[in-house]
Amino acid sequence: MLNIDVIVAEIGSTTTVVNAFCGLGTSRPKFIGQGIAPTTVLQGDVTIGLECAVKNLEQNLKTSVKWNRMMASSSAAGGLKMTVHGLVYDMTAKAAKEAALGAGAVLHMVTAGPLSPLDLKKILEIKPNIILLAGGVDYGEKATAISNAAKIAELGIDTPVIYAGNVAARDEIREIFQGKNRVFFVDNVYPRIDELNIEPTRKVIHEVFEEHIVIAPGMEKIRTMVDGPIIPTPGAVMKAARLLKEKIGDLIVLDVGGATTDVHSVTEGSDEIAKILVAPEPEAKRTVEGDLGVFINRSHVIDLVGYEKSTEILGFDTKEAIKRQPPIPKSLEEIKLAEYLTQIACKTAVERHVGEIKYLFGPTGKYSIAIGKDLTQVKWIIGTGGALTRLPNGRKILQSLRQDKKGKKLFPTQNAKVLIDNYYIMASLGVLSGEYPSETLALLKQTLSF
């Protein structure tokens, strides 16, 4: 029997992973081992998959285990589904969107301005776990947020609402939701023009998510088993990334999965670009590309390049190979195809995440503006997720994302170094980071080998 301090369960839509840690609370924390099993949403109880993952851990360790605590992250049943509703898209709606994505949400809808009857119909179809309502700078326009609150309240759904808009509208919005939806009030995500304030909203999203964790069959049982926080898995990766940034500097984390590719960047960018930036960007930014996955969405990824060109590059019939590609590649051809898909997914995801410089002409002549996220100051490019941590050439794929400063896109430069989450535990470490920050940093150092 092996005594373990903490097991962190990562309950995904496809697989459930458990990671075991000892030495927490000491100067020598240690990653003990990992177990994995299919997530059992279809069987009606995700605890079955969790128990199988623990058994797999015991098989890998060749001994039975006993743990003092269990923590967890979850993206089961589609993860944390949210809809976001603001006033102006490039201002409050964008700020609310950044807060939701950074917290690990899967955004199913973003609107700006008054909600239409079609918008309300879509909300009912989506059945979000949380609705984020924003709108107006503090003590500015408030009619839209109040109107949208009234429309949401009349939908007759019990979805919790987070209000992160104009503080002057709080009293009226509190009265609107009285006896209908539970509402959580948080500081305005866009309190003044060109100012983002998304951290308070991210924190509350995690708290509401944990309180309303029943998002998959059996999740209520998971809550009784877990002694500690349950947060969205992408949000856990962001927590680990932000903690790591304080230690080693500006960074970007790529997580390539079977269905999606997530990009997390933690950097303020350069002073030079900040002077010409037309709209504020958060220091910690996450984008999720729902069409870029190396298994479920593999055909779409190939379509970005084309079958004919892909066949020419790889040296075998890509159209046939893509049909029989398994979720976990084993043969040389399968591995080569998986790496090719991962390369395309990474490049495309970063291109969508990164900002760019644009040249305009005005009365005084040509001038430059910057739009989006500046990654030129990134010192580290980190790979996590199954594809980048398990494929032989994950490091080379990440190295290819570095570019010279000649282009308009604000990519990481050739000076950026690459790290791999060798143990595939970054999300679990994000869960641990709330209570064990120093131990988390030590474990990050072990898995990233820096």
N, C-alpha and C positions, 0 to 999 in steps of 0.2 A: 504493500500500500504506500503510495506516494502522496504526501501532504502538499497541497498547492495553495498559495496565498489567494490568488484571484484567477478565475477563468473569465475571459471576455468572449461572449458569443456574438458572432456577426451573422445575423439572420437575413439572408438575401432572398431574392425572388426565385433563384434557381438552386443555390447551395447554402448550407449553413456551416460556418467555420467556427471552431472554438480554439482559442489560443490560451495557453497556460503560462502563468508567471509566478516566480518565487522571488524572495529577497526584497519585496516591496516594503518600504519603511527603513531600508538599510542603504548603505553606500554601494552595494553590489547586487542590484536587481538582475534577474536572469530570465530569459525566455526559455521555457522548458520544452514545449512541443506544440503540435497542431493536429487537430482532427477535423475531418470534413465529411459531410453527408448531404444527400439531396434535401432541400427544404420541402416539408410535407404540407403545403397549403391545400392541395387537392384532396388529401386524406382528411381534411377538416381539423387538423391539430398540428401546429408547428412544433409542439414539444416533442413529437415523435422524431422529427429530423434532428432536433437538438440532442436528444438521448443517443441517437445513432452516431452523431458527431463526437460525443463524449466517448462512446465505445471505440470509435476509430482512433481517438487520441490514446486510449488505453492500449490498443493494439500496437500503435506506433511506439509507445513508451515501454511496452511489454510488462506492464504492471497496472493494477487498479489505481484509481485516483480518488482523492477526497479534497475538497476545496473549502476554504473559509468564506469566500464571497464569489458571487457571479455578477458581472456587469454585462451590458449588451448594447449593440447598435442594430438597427433594423432598416431594411429596404424591402421587406416582404410585401407581397400584394401590391406592387407598384410603388412602394416607398411612401413618402410624405407628400400626398397630393394637395396642392394649394392653387387658389386663384388669387390674383392681385388686381386691385382696382384703385386707380389714382385720378388725378386731375389732368395734367399735361404729360404726354408720354415721355418727353425728354427731361422732365423734371421729377415730379412726385411719383409717377408710375415707374419710371426707371429706377429711382431710389428704392422703392418698395420691392421691385423685382430683384435688385442686387441683394437686398437683405434676405429675401426668401431663398435665393439660390445659394448664397453664402452659408445659410443655415442647413443646407442639404435637401431642400425641397425639390420636388418634381413639379414644375410649373405647367399647368394644363390650360391656363388662360391669363392674359394680361390685357386690361382695358384702360382707356383714358377717357375722361369726360363722363357724362351721364350714362348710366346703364340702360341699354335698350331692351325691349321685350325679348329679342333674340339672345342677347347676353344673359338674361335671367334664365331663359330656357336651357342654355348651355351649362350654366352653373348647376341646375337641377340634374342634368345628364352626367356631369362630371362627378358629382357627390364628393366635393373636396373634404379633406380632413380638417383644413383650416382655411378661412377666408381672411386675407389681409386687405384692410381698407385704409387708404391714405387720401391726401388731397389738400392742396393749399399750403403756403408758407404760414408760419404762426401769425395769427391775427390778420390774415389776408382773406382770400375768398374761401367761404365755407359752405355755400349753398349746395355745391355739387356733392361733397362728402355726406352732408345731411340727407340729401335726396337719395343717394345710393344706399345709405344705411337703411332708410325707410323701405326701399324696394327689396333689399336683402331680407329684412325682418319679415316682410309679408310673404316670403317664399314658403314659410312653414317648416324649415329644416332646422335641426338642432346643432348645426355646425358651429363650433366656436369661432368668434370673430376677434381679430386683433386690430385695434384702431391705432394707426401711427401717422395721423394727419394733423391738421391745424388744431392747436390746443383750444382755440376759442370755440370749437364745435363740440367739445367733449360732453358737456352737460346735456345738450340736446340729443346726442347720439346715445348717451347712457339711458335716457328716458325712452328713446325709440326701441331699444333692445330689451327693456325691462319686461321680464316674464316670457321672453321669446328666446333669443340666443344669448349665450354667455359671452360677454365682451371683456377683452383685456386691453387696458390703456397703456400706451408706451410713448416715449418721446417721439416727436415728429421726425420722420426719416429725411425730410427736406425742410428744415426750420427756416432757412433763409436762402435767398437766391445764390446758387453756386456753392451750397454747403450740404454735404451728405452727413447723416448721423444714423448709420444703420446698425451699429453694434447693439444698442438696447433692444431693437426689434429681433435680431438674431437670437439673443438670449431668451427672449420670451417665446419665440417659436419653438425652441428646444423644450422649454418648460411645458408648453401646451401640448406638444407632440407626446411627451412622456406621460402626461396626465390622461391623454386620449389615445393611448397606445393600441387600443383594440382595432387594428387595421388589417388583421388576417386571422383566420380561424385558429384559436388556441393561444392568441397573443395575451389574452387575459391571464392564462395560466403561466405564461412566461413572466409576467409582471410579479406573480407571487414567488417565483423562483429567484428573481433577480434582486440582489441587495446592492443597489446603486443605480446610476442613471441609465436610461435607455434613450439614445439619440439617433437621428438619421445617420446612416453610414457615411454619406458624402460630407455631412456636417462634422463627423468625427475626423475625417481626413483633413478638413480645413483647420480644425482645432490643433491637430498635430503639426500642420504646416506653419501656422502662426507662431506656435511655441518654438519651432525649429528656427524660424526666421530671426527671432531674438538672439539666438545663439550663433548662427553662421552667416546671417545676412540675407539679402533679397533672393527669392527663389520662386520656382514654378514647379508644380506637381502634376504629372499626367497619369490618369488612371484609365486604361483601355480595357473594356469589358466585352462580353459577348453581345450586348445590345447597345451600349452607349460608350462614349468617351468623355470623361470629365477633365477639365483643366482648372487647376487652382493656382492663382498667382498671388504672392504677397510681396508687394513692392510699391513704393511711392513714385518710382520712375526718376528721371533726371530733372534737375532744375531748369535746364535748357528747354525741354519739352513742356514742362509745367507752365512756362511763361506764355506759350502759344496754344495751350489746351483750351478748347472752346466750351467744354462741359466737365464737371468734376468726375473723377473716377475713384472708387474705394481702394484703400490700400490692399485689402484682401478681397479678391474677386474670383468668382467661380462661374464657369459656363459649362453647360451639359449639352452634348450633341446627341440627341436621341436617334439619329440616323446613322451613326458611326459605331458599329460593333463588329467584332471579328467572327461572330458566329450567327446570331439571329439576323443581323443586318449585313452579312458578308456580301450578298449580291449587290446591295446598294453601294457598298464601298467600291467594289469592282467597277460598277457603272461610272464612277467618277473618273476613271481612267479609260475604260473601254476594254472589252474582252480581247479584241485583236491586238492592241498594244500590250496588254498584260501577258498574253500568250507569247508575244515576241520577247518580252523582258524575262519571263520566267523559264521559257524553253519547253513548256508543255501546255496541253490544251486546258486553258483556264476555265472554259465554260463547263467542261465535264468535271474537272477537279473541284470546282466550287459546289457542285451538287452533292458530292459525297464527302465534303469536308466535315470531320467530326468536331465536337466541342473542345476536345483535348487532342491536339495533333500528336501523332506518334511516328509515322514514316517520314523520311527525308522530304518527300514531296509535300506532305501535309504541313510540315514545319516551315518549309520555304514559302508556301502559300500564306500561312498564318503570319509570318514575319512581313510579307508583302502587304497584307491587309492592315497590319498594325502600323506599318510605315505610312500608308495613305491616311489612316485614321488620325494619327498623331499630327501629320503635316496639315491636314484639313482643319482639325480642331484648333490648333494654334493659330492658323490663319484667321479663323473666325473670332478667336479670343483677343488677338493683338490689335493695337491701334495703328494709325498711319498718319503720315504728313501729307497735307494737300496744299497745292499752290493755287492761289486766287489772284485776280487782278482788280484793283480798285482805283480810285482817283489819283493816288500817289504811286501807282505802279504795282508790281508783283509783290505779294506777301505770302507768308506761310501760316497755316493753322494745323493743329494736331487734334485728331479725333480718336477716342478710345484709349485702351490700356497701353502704357509704355513699358516694355519689357527689356529695354536696353541696359538697365542696371542690374539685371538678374545675374547672380553669381553661381547659382546651382540649378540644374535641371534634374528633377527627381522622377523616377519611374516606379509606380506601384500598380497593383492589379495583376491578374493572372497572366496576361499576354507579355507585359514588359518585364515581369519578374521571373518568368519561367522559360521564355524563348531564348535561345543561345545568343542572338544578336540584339537584345533589348538595348544594351548600352550604345551600340552603333546607331540604332534608330534614333535615340535621343540626341546623340551628337550631331546628327544630320539636321537638326532643327536650328542650329546656330547659324547666323548669317553675318556677313559684313555690314557695315553701317551705310553702305552705298544706296540701298533701296529705300523706298518710301515707307515700307512696313517697319514697325518698331519691335523687331524680333530680338531675342537674346543674342549677344555677340559671341564671337569665337572665344572670348575669355571665360565664358560660362563653363563650369565643370559638371560632369554627369555622375549621379548617384543612383543606385538601385536598391529598392526595399527587398533585400535578399530573402528575408524570412516571411515577407508578405504579411506584415503585422501593423502597418501604419494606421489603419482605421481603428484597430484595437487600442493602439497607443493613444490615439486621440480621445478615446473613452476614458482611459486611465489618467490622462493629463489633468483633469479637473481636481483630482485628489492627490495625485502623485507626479507633480511637474518635474521635479529633479530626477526621479526614477525614469520618467518618460524620456527625458533628454538622454539619459545614459543608454536606454534601450534603443532609441533612435540611432545613436552613435554606433551601437552594435549591428543593427540590421542594415544601416547605410554604409558601414565600414569607412567612416571618415575620421 
